[in-house]
């Protein structure tokens, strides 16, 4: 029996959509179906006495609310259901710290990576074909919109024309920019999670291994066996997650977060480590595995 006060969960897995668009938000029927399908795995986040507020499952009035990401829409669902609304960072802070430019500017060790806001800057970076060939066996770029999730908002690119050009132009039209990375041969995906208090105190979890498909969507998470990372890799990851926690606190964020990392193989066979691929300032599918 858990000693924690029972909670009512809002699983707004489409939080990045709300943060990207701003204004009124309504989850799509397709998203609701996806959340329903993931509920068996999401329940790993719940204590025995917890309930699910969204998608609707049972009586929650009077319970303390908690959200996958405490966006305006999520907090509104709590108010309407008579749930105790918890303190939360503002929408502006949530948007800033989940935006890929925040992570990119904090630390970026993957070669030939850039964050651009104009088509001209993007084209200039794509012209770096010799540098790309040194890190990517397929000589392919990966473009990422700044607020994507579960593999959405990504596009692999070798030439900029036709449908790819239209996608890029539509992405840049928002003014939020695009992240460009080389499509590298990833041989191990891992992550560390943390719980950041308003005071800045942070509790860190244990190293996890993630299974990610070719679209970038999560498949599963397990605890990493001892010795999974080399001493150098583990030191780099520990530095990265500590740096991320300090930056999140400085930005005004508090709550759960996760840092994704991976090992990759260069065309010459050498192995390299990317200790900070993305920062997710919210819960994630592997958070319960790493933090419990």
Secondary structure, DSSP 8 states (H G I E B T S, - for coil): ---S--EEEE--TTHHHHHHH-S-----HHHHHHHHHHHHHHGGG--TT-EEEETT-S--TTSEEEESS--HHHHHHHHHHT-B------HHHHHHHHSHHHHHHH---STT-EEESSHHHHHHHHT-HHHHHTT-SS--EEEEETT--TT-SEEEESS--HHHHHHHHHHHHTSS-EEEEE--EEEEEEEEEEEE-TTS-EEE---EEEEE-TTS-EEEEEE--TTSS-HHHHHHHHHHHHHHHHHHHHTT--EEEEEEEEEEE-TTS-EEEEEEEEEE-S--TTHHHHH-
